[in-house]
Every structure is written in structure tokens, then in C-alpha cells.
Amino acid sequence: EDQVTQSPEALRLQEGESSSLNCSYTVSGLRGLFWYRQDPGKGPEFLFTLYSAGEEKEKERLKATLTKKESFLHITAPKPEDSATYLCAVQAEYGGSQGNLIFGKGTKLSVKP
Amino acid sequence: KAGVTQTPRYLIKTRGQQVTLSCSPISGHRSVSWYQQTPGQGLQFLFEYFSETQRNKGNFPGRFSGRQFSNSRSEMNVSTLELGDSALYLCASSLERTSDEQFFGPGTRLTVL
């Protein structure tokens, strides 16, 4: 069964304290892995798409990496405005959920000044 | 450009009733996907429409249905509402495919009493 597990469920950081969020996945052929950010009361906001192991993408203080079993979202020197829930999703190439986006339950990040 | 709009934003219904939610995608976007978000299950894919045809479907009962119009606007319908249908329903649009960058609307908060 295709599934996505994110850890930790919640993470509290001090401003400037770098850390990483994990997304482990099992999928019948990976078509793509997606990272989103969701603020309270809003819909998710697209951050990155990764397609193959070894791929990396960066945006401001965020860097996403991908291996054959997991993805990491590295946050360097976070600021309070980075506080949000970060969602990971995969899209399967084959199988019953082919083409669908399967989301993890997210990591709720809080950055204190 | 204008984002994805969803109406209504909030809805209260009673068990057994039916409900219709509306989504207007970003201009030029032809793919519209619907998701259900709950604290327990997270974000779950309902279905995707492209050119007025359902292209993918998630693992939800037949009470959940949708359609897309020629202008790409989409509606989803839930019949015979159950308490467990209380959730945030999100619509997302993309240019052609769900693997393209998806833009989410703010969601419709449905409460079933």
C-alpha cells in the first residue's frame, strides 16, 4: 500500500536554530514527491517537486532533498514567519492510487523569536 | 492573477442532507482536484477533473461525486451526509496534471450535526 509518514509530528525551534523534517514513503513507482506549507485557516501552498533520488531544490531558507525511501526538508536559520505545518505528498506511477497525491499528516513547525 | 476561489467558506448541515460545494480555478488551469482534510486522517484525495471528465478517483464512497463545467469550474456533491463528513474540503487547480504545481483554495469548512 502506498503511504507517507512524516516526522516529527511537531517541532519547536528557536529563531536561527536549523533543523530537518523527514518524509518517509513507500510507493509503487515514484512519479513525484511534493512539499507544501499550510498556514492556519488557509489551503496548502506549493513549495517543491522532486522527481528522482539525489535531486535537491532550494528556496530561501528551505532545501528539499530526495532519496529512494525518504525526503528531507532542511530549514536553515528559521524565522518566526516559517512557522506553519509542512506537508509531504507522493504521486505513484503504478497501482491503484496511480496519479493520485498521497499526503502525510504533516509536521507542525513553531519558531520562537 | 486571481487565486482559486471556493464557495461557500463555511457550511452547517444535518445528517442525511446533501451539500454542493463550488470551486473556481485559476484562469487557464484545466485540472481541478478535490481533497478532504481532517485532523485524524490528514489530507485525502477525493477526485480530479480535467476537460469535464473525471480522470482520477480516491478511495471514497459513492456518496461523494463531482463534475466539471466547460469553463473548468467544478462542483462536488456529498449526499446523505454523515457526522464523519465534517471536514475542510479543499480544491486545487493546476495547468494540466496533478503533478504540475497545484494551487489550493482556502477551503470550505463543512460541519455536519
Interface residues (C-beta under 8 A of the other chain):
Chain A: R31 G32 F34 Y36 G41 K42 G43 P44 E45 F46 T49 L87 A89 Q91 S97 Q98 G99 N100 L101 I102 F103 G104 K105 G106
Chain B: V4 S33 Y35 G42 L43 Q44 F45 E48 R55 N56 G58 N59 L90 A92 T98 S99 E101 Q102 F103 F104 G105 P106 G107
